[in-house]
Amino acid sequence: VQLVESGGGSVQAGGSLRLSCGASGYTYSSYCMGWFRQDIGKEREAVAAIWSDSGTPYYVDSVKGRFTISRDNTNNTLYLQVNNLTPEDTAMYYCAAGTFCSGWIRSPPIGRPLYWGQGTQVTVS
């Protein structure tokens, strides 16, 4: 299983990025997918998740209205459009795959992903 993120970078506050995650080595369309982030000294948190059939997405409250998760089951790719970025969004962003993604967003979280990518850094100044 391989998850490879891309699209991170350094942007000014108010800017936008589009993160991508290419998946291979498993049946991508059968798994929930999600984006997590972790800043230095902080715990990793889920920010968005989406079911295998591209049904209702889930977002942590801090990103609602600014982040949009989507997936392309034909090309085995997950996306995260991030808009109106703030310095508080600075973190390493990780792509993840699993089976109960709505639980990842809950507080406290329920369940954990099965597979992780290596991350792409987003820095907002």
N, C-alpha and C positions, 0 to 999 in steps of 0.2 A: 504494500500500500504506500502510495506517495501522494502527498499534498504539497503543492508548491505555490507559495504566495508571491505576488508582485504588485507594484503600483504605489508602494509607500514613497515617502519623500519628506522634504522640508517645505513648509508653506507658512504664510503669514495668517494670523487670525482672520477669520472670515472666508478663508479659501476653501477649496474643494479638492478631493482626490477620488479616484476610483480604484479600489483594491480588487484584485483578482486572485482566484485560487484554482489551479488546475489539478484535477484528481485522476489517479490511475491505479490499477492493481486491485480494484474491487468493483462491485456493481454500484456505481455512483448513484444511479437513479433510485436505489432502494433505501438509501440512508438519509436521515436528517443531516443537515449541515448548519454550521454556525460560525460566527466570528467571536473571538475572545480578544482581550487586550490585557497587557500587563506593563505597568510602568515600574521603574526602579524603586524597590522598597515597598511595593504594594502587591496585594494578592491579584492573581489572574481573575478576571471577571468576564462573564459572557456579555456581549453587547447586542447581538442579534442572532436569530435562528430561524430556520425555515424547514418545513416538512419536505419529505421526498417528492410529493406531488405539487410542489410550489404553492401549497395552500397558505393559510394565514401565517404571516410572519410574526415573530415575537421580538420585542425590543426592551432593553433596559430603559427606565424612565429618563435617564440623563441624555439619551440620544434620540428619543422619539421626536419626529418632525424634522430631524437633520440627517439621519442615516437611513438608507434603504438597502435591504438585502434582497438579492434575487439569484436565481440559478438557471443554468442552461443545461438541461439533462441530455441534450443531443451532443453537446461538446464537452460534457463533464467539467463544467466550470461554475464556480461560485463567485458572486460579486458583492461588493459593499460600496455603495456610493456614499461618500461622507461629505456633507456640506456644512457651511457656517462653522468651521472648525474653531475651537478655542484651545488655549494652552493646556487646559485640563484633558484634552483628547490625546495629548502626547503619550505614546506608548508603543510597545511592540504589539502588532496585531497578528493573531494566529487564526488560521483556518482549522476547523475541526469537523469530524464526522462521527455520527453515533446513531442511537435508536430512540431516544426520548428527549428531543431537543427543547421542547417547551419547558422541561424541568430545569434546564441550565439557567434560564432567566430568573427563576424564582429566588426568593430570599427567605431562608437559605436555599441554595441550589439543590436540586434533586438529580442525582446521577451525574455521570461524567462521560465525555466523548470517548470513543474507542481509538480514534486516530487523530494525530496532530500534524500540522505543518511546522516549518522551522521559523516562520514569522517574517513580517516586513515592518520596518520601522516607520512610524509617522511622528514627525516633530513639528509642533506648531509654536510659532514665536509671535 
